[in-house]
Amino acid sequence: MATFPTGDDAWNAMDMINQSPPVDCTKPYDTSTLAGKTILITGGASGFGAAFARHWALHGAHIMIGDVNDRAGEELVAELRASAPSSTQVFHYQHCDVTSWADQVALFQAALTSSPTGGIDAVVAGAGIVENGSSGRVFDTPRSLDPDNKLQPPPPPPLKVLAVNLTGVMYTTHLALHYLKQNAPPPGRRDRHILLISSVAGVMGLPGQTEYTASKHAVMGLFRAMRATAWAEGVRVNLLAPYFVDTPLLPTAGMLLLAGGAKGEVRDVVDAGTRLMADEGVRGRALCIGPGLKMEEEREEQVVWEIYAHDYARVEVFVWRYLKLLNVAHGVRGWVGLVKDLWGVFVTRRTR
């Protein structure tokens, strides 16, 4: 007969997925861990990606950028090389359409070749676009219908945003898991980190941006599922969900709607992203960054909130069983690896 846990914390699976405690964004964090890391950023030529690149380069990171904006990417790399605090830092730009599997493979392979350590330590899936013009009405049909041909179908919906924001992110994440696992730890330990970029549109519905909202909800779903399994591969996964921020990604219509209202700040997004990137103890956490809000009885404004923090605090039986099985398999794999290593040592000694 199957037995199930009991008690108030019976279905708490946070320890089972190696999730770290809640993030306290009021505490300082150590940026020295960024020095020497090789960080790959898709969509890194502008917006958040470029802001991350500039900030992390100042702390000694090697930056590998993929983007479709070649001019901006090459100019950014030249800027980083001119302002880098160390002459040994490496900065590389490569044209990359994230919807192309071949382009992404080439980007990762170029990053490996360029990396001074021969490996990739962290990947930021930062490439993203929004809907503009009539494409915002992704499920609208044409205004003028032919009354004599009621069977005439509408044209297919434009799905470029979905291709970039979801398919591209899935490609990036798949390659990241593959190449991060190959980054064997040197004496000591090496961090392996995937940082996903969703949006406030991944938490709430955003009217008029149907495809964008769907894509960012999907990225949020990717994070919520993957953080439960990536630990078994030695990879930590975190996510940022920025509010409306004045970057090239925010369309003109959005700026008009927000006129007079509060917007998020790029510096706050960079700070939150740097916390997740630098603090190697943060695993499976998502931070939403918005305009400063002053909470009751608090002296300072709060701009960062943790979201979906309690997904695994109480899970259903299927998830519980699956995670238990995953833990067992992980443990068995560890023992199998130990036996193989011991066997190799024994055979090597016998054959010498």
Disulfide bonds with the S-S distance in Angstrom:
none
